[in-house]
Amino acid sequence: MVLSASLQCWNHYMPPLAQPLQDHRSLSILSFYLASFAALTIKILLNIYRRFQICKTQLYWYHSYGPQFTIFITLSILSIVTTWYYMFAFFAHSYRSWEAGQSPTQQALIEVAPLLAKWEMWLRDSKLFREAWGSVFATPARTWWSGQIFLWTIGWSLFLGVMGRRYNILNVWMYMLLGQIVAISFAQNLFLVTVLVSGPSITPARKLTWMPPALLELAPVVISGLGAAATPFVANTPSRKASSI
């Protein structure tokens, strides 16, 4: 009887290694997230490196922008190190909480499971995104600071568009996407580094002679602002409370 119960528990919590890859979809999602972060960061750094190779041959650039370049590179490193330190600390806390919530029999089976199987079970049973946002809005102070970051991001999106055209920086959407999936501080410092190694565009900016292009740029900003402003009013709705139970 005990052996039968243990086997049933194993079948529920320990996906066999012979199972197809789709049984490890939670781990695949996390891997895709990490790969997206790496791809965006490498693409941006390569763009910075190519432009820096041109700037370093200009003596006046070192005197004028060398210190700022060093400062923002340092801030970029500090931003990503700090972000990943707390992110992995959150992952570890979530894993420990998940493991502690299992029965003694399940904990014994988890102990002998392969490492990837442990991670898959944890990711499958946990709601990391919901847990993270629950931590962000756990106190009024955290909620307030999160709102300030949302509003700052809205303004920063306009800054990206304006400076991207002024300094001929292509694919500015990569900086915004990187900021959303990792940290705004990291993406912002990388963008400022890109600006420093980019000369102003020599192509004169065309003046808008009709309204739709301006409205197309303004519409997402207005929608984002309305969403950020509405967050405090819908945070404690019945549907929100029901989903957190």
Protein Blocks (a to p, Z undefined) as FASTA:
>chain_A
ZZmmmmmmmmmmmccfkbcfklmmmmmmmmmmmmmmmmmmmmmmmmmmmmmmmmmmpmkl
mmmmmmmmmmmmmmmmmmmmmmmmmmmmmmmmmmmmmmmmpcfklmmmmmmpcfklmmmm
mmmmpcfklmmmmmmmmpmklmmmmmmmmmmmmmmmmmmmmmmmmnopghklmmmmmmmm
momklmmmmmmmmmmmpccdfbdcdddfbfklmmmmmmmmmmmmmmmmmmmmmmmgfklm
mmmZZ
